[in-house]
């Protein structure tokens, strides 16, 4: 169960990429702090209280009209739990660099920090980044970076040996730019861990990965609180050939 707390986040700061949407802090009606148990470990995650209320704010409505944008980042999705569990169950080399794309509330990145991975949280929405950074600090971590990033247009020269991604294949239109982003952001020989709730576009994802020369495997995944409802999905291990 979550505990409602007052909004205490820092006020919005100027961001250079002004064309990207930003959920206004005044759209938040409060913040809930959840205790999240993943693979036997406990994390604290803060999220907006009643994310549906965000849709009432004029800035959010305008962002939807401009680019069909919705603040999906404001919920803790089962695929994020799946990814966090996958991270915690593996052994990683010390100091490995990772980029979490579409990080939202940042649970997978926080899990990665807990096993010694150097994480850069990235998201389209600056307010999502504030929550991800706040959640990292809430769990005792300070050595991380944040990056405002539209993965549909990845910059040149930004590459990581590990990419973390969860629940980004929720629309068919996301598949091609997402696979393109993997090619631009992964180092040769790098690994992407992607979790999905087996949404409709997943078949197109597999086809596109094969067409673009990626190697990948998939395995069943589940997520949910102990004793609660379990959601099924898939963990993809995607590698970029050297």
MARBA-810763 format. One record per residue (C-alpha): residue in one letter; x, y, z. Coordinates in pm, whole numbers, always signed. Layout:
residues N
<r residuo="A" c1="X" c2="Y" c3="Z"/>
...
//
This chain:
residues 242
<r residuo="X" c1="+0" c2="+0" c3="+0"/>
<r residuo="X" c1="+116" c2="+352" c3="-72"/>
<r residuo="X" c1="+132" c2="+638" c3="+174"/>
<r residuo="X" c1="+21" c2="+983" c3="+61"/>
<r residuo="X" c1="+271" c2="+1258" c3="+132"/>
<r residuo="X" c1="+301" c2="+1624" c3="+45"/>
<r residuo="X" c1="+467" c2="+1735" c3="-277"/>
<r residuo="X" c1="+817" c2="+1851" c3="-181"/>
<r residuo="X" c1="+995" c2="+1836" c3="-518"/>
<r residuo="X" c1="+1212" c2="+2118" c3="-641"/>
<r residuo="X" c1="+1040" c2="+2373" c3="-866"/>
<r residuo="X" c1="+1073" c2="+2335" c3="-1239"/>
<r residuo="X" c1="+1409" c2="+2438" c3="-1377"/>
<r residuo="X" c1="+1479" c2="+2570" c3="-1729"/>
<r residuo="X" c1="+1546" c2="+2287" c3="-1974"/>
<r residuo="X" c1="+1723" c2="+2347" c3="-2304"/>
<r residuo="X" c1="+1501" c2="+2110" c3="-2503"/>
<r residuo="X" c1="+1197" c2="+2334" c3="-2479"/>
<r residuo="X" c1="+1007" c2="+2149" c3="-2752"/>
<r residuo="X" c1="+963" c2="+1842" c3="-2533"/>
<r residuo="X" c1="+660" c2="+1818" c3="-2304"/>
<r residuo="X" c1="+690" c2="+1863" c3="-1932"/>
<r residuo="X" c1="+421" c2="+1767" c3="-1687"/>
<r residuo="X" c1="+375" c2="+2081" c3="-1472"/>
<r residuo="X" c1="+429" c2="+2029" c3="-1101"/>
<r residuo="X" c1="+104" c2="+2213" c3="-1032"/>
<r residuo="X" c1="-77" c2="+1929" c3="-1210"/>
<r residuo="X" c1="+22" c2="+1696" c3="-925"/>
<r residuo="X" c1="-244" c2="+1659" c3="-654"/>
<r residuo="X" c1="-4" c2="+1487" c3="-418"/>
<r residuo="X" c1="+267" c2="+1222" c3="-406"/>
<r residuo="X" c1="+239" c2="+863" c3="-284"/>
<r residuo="X" c1="+535" c2="+668" c3="-145"/>
<r residuo="X" c1="+515" c2="+295" c3="-216"/>
<r residuo="X" c1="+717" c2="+14" c3="-66"/>
<r residuo="X" c1="+813" c2="-208" c3="-360"/>
<r residuo="X" c1="+953" c2="-558" c3="-311"/>
<r residuo="X" c1="+1151" c2="-701" c3="-602"/>
<r residuo="X" c1="+1346" c2="-1029" c3="-593"/>
<r residuo="X" c1="+1354" c2="-1011" c3="-215"/>
<r residuo="X" c1="+1480" c2="-653" c3="-201"/>
<r residuo="X" c1="+1279" c2="-356" c3="-81"/>
<r residuo="X" c1="+1274" c2="-14" c3="-248"/>
<r residuo="X" c1="+1087" c2="+309" c3="-181"/>
<r residuo="X" c1="+926" c2="+462" c3="-489"/>
<r residuo="X" c1="+738" c2="+791" c3="-500"/>
<r residuo="X" c1="+479" c2="+856" c3="-770"/>
<r residuo="X" c1="+201" c2="+1106" c3="-836"/>
<r residuo="X" c1="-121" c2="+1036" c3="-648"/>
<r residuo="X" c1="-403" c2="+949" c3="-892"/>
<r residuo="X" c1="-217" c2="+984" c3="-1222"/>
<r residuo="X" c1="-548" c2="+1016" c3="-1413"/>
<r residuo="X" c1="-588" c2="+1364" c3="-1267"/>
<r residuo="X" c1="-280" c2="+1476" c3="-1462"/>
<r residuo="X" c1="-487" c2="+1447" c3="-1780"/>
<r residuo="X" c1="-702" c2="+1740" c3="-1668"/>
<r residuo="X" c1="-419" c2="+1994" c3="-1683"/>
<r residuo="X" c1="-421" c2="+2217" c3="-1994"/>
<r residuo="X" c1="-49" c2="+2163" c3="-2062"/>
<r residuo="X" c1="-98" c2="+1785" c3="-2064"/>
<r residuo="X" c1="-398" c2="+1820" c3="-2295"/>
<r residuo="X" c1="-194" c2="+2039" c3="-2529"/>
<r residuo="X" c1="+90" c2="+1786" c3="-2537"/>
<r residuo="X" c1="-159" c2="+1514" c3="-2633"/>
<r residuo="X" c1="-299" c2="+1724" c3="-2916"/>
<r residuo="X" c1="+52" c2="+1804" c3="-3043"/>
<r residuo="X" c1="+204" c2="+1454" c3="-3027"/>
<r residuo="X" c1="-46" c2="+1210" c3="-2871"/>
<r residuo="X" c1="+165" c2="+1244" c3="-2557"/>
<r residuo="X" c1="+32" c2="+1109" c3="-2228"/>
<r residuo="X" c1="+220" c2="+1105" c3="-1895"/>
<r residuo="X" c1="+250" c2="+726" c3="-1872"/>
<r residuo="X" c1="+561" c2="+781" c3="-1660"/>
<r residuo="X" c1="+344" c2="+861" c3="-1358"/>
<r residuo="X" c1="+248" c2="+496" c3="-1292"/>
<r residuo="X" c1="+466" c2="+207" c3="-1177"/>
<r residuo="X" c1="+404" c2="-48" c3="-1453"/>
<r residuo="X" c1="+446" c2="-425" c3="-1410"/>
<r residuo="X" c1="+712" c2="-434" c3="-1683"/>
<r residuo="X" c1="+931" c2="-204" c3="-1471"/>
<r residuo="X" c1="+911" c2="-457" c3="-1190"/>
<r residuo="X" c1="+1000" c2="-736" c3="-1436"/>
<r residuo="X" c1="+1307" c2="-545" c3="-1550"/>
<r residuo="X" c1="+1417" c2="-462" c3="-1196"/>
<r residuo="X" c1="+1390" c2="-832" c3="-1106"/>
<r residuo="X" c1="+1597" c2="-932" c3="-1409"/>
<r residuo="X" c1="+1868" c2="-683" c3="-1312"/>
<r residuo="X" c1="+1883" c2="-805" c3="-953"/>
<r residuo="X" c1="+1913" c2="-1170" c3="-1053"/>
<r residuo="X" c1="+2226" c2="-1125" c3="-1263"/>
<r residuo="X" c1="+2591" c2="-1055" c3="-1183"/>
<r residuo="X" c1="+2733" c2="-739" c3="-1337"/>
<r residuo="X" c1="+3090" c2="-613" c3="-1373"/>
<r residuo="X" c1="+3172" c2="-332" c3="-1129"/>
<r residuo="X" c1="+3110" c2="+16" c3="-1265"/>
<r residuo="X" c1="+2920" c2="-94" c3="-1577"/>
<r residuo="X" c1="+2755" c2="+207" c3="-1745"/>
<r residuo="X" c1="+2384" c2="+184" c3="-1821"/>
<r residuo="X" c1="+2125" c2="+410" c3="-1979"/>
<r residuo="X" c1="+1762" c2="+366" c3="-1877"/>
<r residuo="X" c1="+1544" c2="+502" c3="-2156"/>
<r residuo="X" c1="+1189" c2="+611" c3="-2084"/>
<r residuo="X" c1="+1278" c2="+571" c3="-1719"/>
<r residuo="X" c1="+956" c2="+712" c3="-1574"/>
<r residuo="X" c1="+971" c2="+662" c3="-1198"/>
<r residuo="X" c1="+1309" c2="+491" c3="-1231"/>
<r residuo="X" c1="+1260" c2="+160" c3="-1049"/>
<r residuo="X" c1="+1485" c2="-45" c3="-1285"/>
<r residuo="X" c1="+1757" c2="+218" c3="-1266"/>
<r residuo="X" c1="+1736" c2="+225" c3="-888"/>
<r residuo="X" c1="+1767" c2="-155" c3="-885"/>
<r residuo="X" c1="+2070" c2="-123" c3="-1112"/>
<r residuo="X" c1="+2229" c2="+129" c3="-877"/>
<r residuo="X" c1="+2183" c2="-118" c3="-593"/>
<r residuo="X" c1="+2406" c2="-374" c3="-769"/>
<r residuo="X" c1="+2683" c2="-126" c3="-853"/>
<r residuo="X" c1="+2584" c2="-22" c3="-1206"/>
<r residuo="X" c1="+2648" c2="+343" c3="-1301"/>
<r residuo="X" c1="+2309" c2="+463" c3="-1420"/>
<r residuo="X" c1="+2198" c2="+748" c3="-1642"/>
<r residuo="X" c1="+1823" c2="+798" c3="-1614"/>
<r residuo="X" c1="+1666" c2="+938" c3="-1930"/>
<r residuo="X" c1="+1313" c2="+1037" c3="-2018"/>
<r residuo="X" c1="+1113" c2="+1257" c3="-2254"/>
<r residuo="X" c1="+945" c2="+1443" c3="-1968"/>
<r residuo="X" c1="+1156" c2="+1651" c3="-1730"/>
<r residuo="X" c1="+915" c2="+1589" c3="-1443"/>
<r residuo="X" c1="+962" c2="+1214" c3="-1483"/>
<r residuo="X" c1="+1336" c2="+1271" c3="-1448"/>
<r residuo="X" c1="+1278" c2="+1463" c3="-1125"/>
<r residuo="X" c1="+1086" c2="+1168" c3="-984"/>
<r residuo="X" c1="+1347" c2="+916" c3="-1101"/>
<r residuo="X" c1="+1627" c2="+1120" c3="-944"/>
<r residuo="X" c1="+1424" c2="+1167" c3="-628"/>
<r residuo="X" c1="+1361" c2="+794" c3="-605"/>
<r residuo="X" c1="+1730" c2="+720" c3="-648"/>
<r residuo="X" c1="+1812" c2="+957" c3="-360"/>
<r residuo="X" c1="+1525" c2="+818" c3="-154"/>
<r residuo="X" c1="+1695" c2="+479" c3="-170"/>
<r residuo="X" c1="+2032" c2="+620" c3="-68"/>
<r residuo="X" c1="+2202" c2="+672" c3="-405"/>
<r residuo="X" c1="+2366" c2="+993" c3="-520"/>
<r residuo="X" c1="+2611" c2="+877" c3="-790"/>
<r residuo="X" c1="+2390" c2="+882" c3="-1100"/>
<r residuo="X" c1="+2311" c2="+1109" c3="-1393"/>
<r residuo="X" c1="+1993" c2="+1228" c3="-1562"/>
<r residuo="X" c1="+1939" c2="+1310" c3="-1928"/>
<r residuo="X" c1="+1636" c2="+1452" c3="-2103"/>
<r residuo="X" c1="+1611" c2="+1234" c3="-2410"/>
<r residuo="X" c1="+1357" c2="+1164" c3="-2681"/>
<r residuo="X" c1="+1461" c2="+814" c3="-2787"/>
<r residuo="X" c1="+1281" c2="+866" c3="-3117"/>
<r residuo="X" c1="+1565" c2="+1107" c3="-3206"/>
<r residuo="X" c1="+1878" c2="+979" c3="-3032"/>
<r residuo="X" c1="+2181" c2="+1210" c3="-3048"/>
<r residuo="X" c1="+2506" c2="+1117" c3="-3218"/>
<r residuo="X" c1="+2794" c2="+991" c3="-3010"/>
<r residuo="X" c1="+2594" c2="+876" c3="-2708"/>
<r residuo="X" c1="+2658" c2="+504" c3="-2653"/>
<r residuo="X" c1="+2632" c2="+270" c3="-2358"/>
<r residuo="X" c1="+2728" c2="-95" c3="-2304"/>
<r residuo="X" c1="+2393" c2="-158" c3="-2130"/>
<r residuo="X" c1="+2048" c2="-18" c3="-2206"/>
<r residuo="X" c1="+1750" c2="-73" c3="-1979"/>
<r residuo="X" c1="+1399" c2="-33" c3="-2115"/>
<r residuo="X" c1="+1055" c2="-136" c3="-1993"/>
<r residuo="X" c1="+708" c2="-116" c3="-2146"/>
<r residuo="X" c1="+800" c2="+102" c3="-2443"/>
<r residuo="X" c1="+628" c2="-114" c3="-2707"/>
<r residuo="X" c1="+275" c2="-7" c3="-2615"/>
<r residuo="X" c1="+199" c2="+129" c3="-2965"/>
<r residuo="X" c1="+292" c2="-5" c3="-3307"/>
<r residuo="X" c1="+435" c2="+333" c3="-3408"/>
<r residuo="X" c1="+701" c2="+296" c3="-3136"/>
<r residuo="X" c1="+861" c2="-19" c3="-3277"/>
<r residuo="X" c1="+1071" c2="+120" c3="-3564"/>
<r residuo="X" c1="+1213" c2="+423" c3="-3375"/>
<r residuo="X" c1="+1283" c2="+209" c3="-3069"/>
<r residuo="X" c1="+1485" c2="-45" c3="-3265"/>
<r residuo="X" c1="+1663" c2="+243" c3="-3439"/>
<r residuo="X" c1="+1745" c2="+391" c3="-3097"/>
<r residuo="X" c1="+1898" c2="+61" c3="-2985"/>
<r residuo="X" c1="+2128" c2="+73" c3="-3288"/>
<r residuo="X" c1="+2234" c2="+430" c3="-3212"/>
<r residuo="X" c1="+2268" c2="+406" c3="-2834"/>
<r residuo="X" c1="+2419" c2="+59" c3="-2783"/>
<r residuo="X" c1="+2791" c2="+8" c3="-2803"/>
<r residuo="X" c1="+2897" c2="-268" c3="-3044"/>
<r residuo="X" c1="+2858" c2="-591" c3="-2851"/>
<r residuo="X" c1="+2636" c2="-413" c3="-2600"/>
<r residuo="X" c1="+2327" c2="-552" c3="-2431"/>
<r residuo="X" c1="+1974" c2="-417" c3="-2401"/>
<r residuo="X" c1="+1734" c2="-563" c3="-2145"/>
<r residuo="X" c1="+1377" c2="-488" c3="-2250"/>
<r residuo="X" c1="+1061" c2="-601" c3="-2073"/>
<r residuo="X" c1="+714" c2="-591" c3="-2221"/>
<r residuo="X" c1="+369" c2="-699" c3="-2104"/>
<r residuo="X" c1="+319" c2="-890" c3="-2430"/>
<r residuo="X" c1="+134" c2="-605" c3="-2589"/>
<r residuo="X" c1="+7" c2="-633" c3="-2947"/>
<r residuo="X" c1="+315" c2="-475" c3="-3116"/>
<r residuo="X" c1="+555" c2="-733" c3="-2965"/>
<r residuo="X" c1="+544" c2="-952" c3="-3277"/>
<r residuo="X" c1="+642" c2="-652" c3="-3490"/>
<r residuo="X" c1="+926" c2="-584" c3="-3245"/>
<r residuo="X" c1="+1072" c2="-932" c3="-3298"/>
<r residuo="X" c1="+1043" c2="-896" c3="-3673"/>
<r residuo="X" c1="+1211" c2="-555" c3="-3676"/>
<r residuo="X" c1="+1497" c2="-668" c3="-3452"/>
<r residuo="X" c1="+1567" c2="-957" c3="-3688"/>
<r residuo="X" c1="+1550" c2="-733" c3="-3995"/>
<r residuo="X" c1="+1802" c2="-490" c3="-3843"/>
<r residuo="X" c1="+2053" c2="-765" c3="-3759"/>
<r residuo="X" c1="+2013" c2="-774" c3="-3381"/>
<r residuo="X" c1="+2058" c2="-1096" c3="-3191"/>
<r residuo="X" c1="+1795" c2="-1150" c3="-2925"/>
<r residuo="X" c1="+1641" c2="-1405" c3="-2696"/>
<r residuo="X" c1="+1314" c2="-1391" c3="-2507"/>
<r residuo="X" c1="+1192" c2="-1554" c3="-2191"/>
<r residuo="X" c1="+876" c2="-1542" c3="-1986"/>
<r residuo="X" c1="+864" c2="-1291" c3="-1703"/>
<r residuo="X" c1="+620" c2="-1214" c3="-1424"/>
<r residuo="X" c1="+575" c2="-923" c3="-1187"/>
<r residuo="X" c1="+366" c2="-833" c3="-887"/>
<r residuo="X" c1="+381" c2="-783" c3="-514"/>
<r residuo="X" c1="+425" c2="-1100" c3="-303"/>
<r residuo="X" c1="+83" c2="-1253" c3="-249"/>
<r residuo="X" c1="-77" c2="-1022" c3="-506"/>
<r residuo="X" c1="-183" c2="-1052" c3="-869"/>
<r residuo="X" c1="+97" c2="-1158" c3="-1102"/>
<r residuo="X" c1="+124" c2="-1006" c3="-1451"/>
<r residuo="X" c1="+286" c2="-1202" c3="-1731"/>
<r residuo="X" c1="+526" c2="-1055" c3="-1984"/>
<r residuo="X" c1="+853" c2="-1113" c3="-2167"/>
<r residuo="X" c1="+1215" c2="-1027" c3="-2101"/>
<r residuo="X" c1="+1417" c2="-963" c3="-2417"/>
<r residuo="X" c1="+1796" c2="-980" c3="-2419"/>
<r residuo="X" c1="+1901" c2="-784" c3="-2726"/>
<r residuo="X" c1="+2262" c2="-757" c3="-2842"/>
<r residuo="X" c1="+2420" c2="-540" c3="-3109"/>
<r residuo="X" c1="+2677" c2="-738" c3="-3309"/>
<r residuo="X" c1="+3033" c2="-607" c3="-3300"/>
//
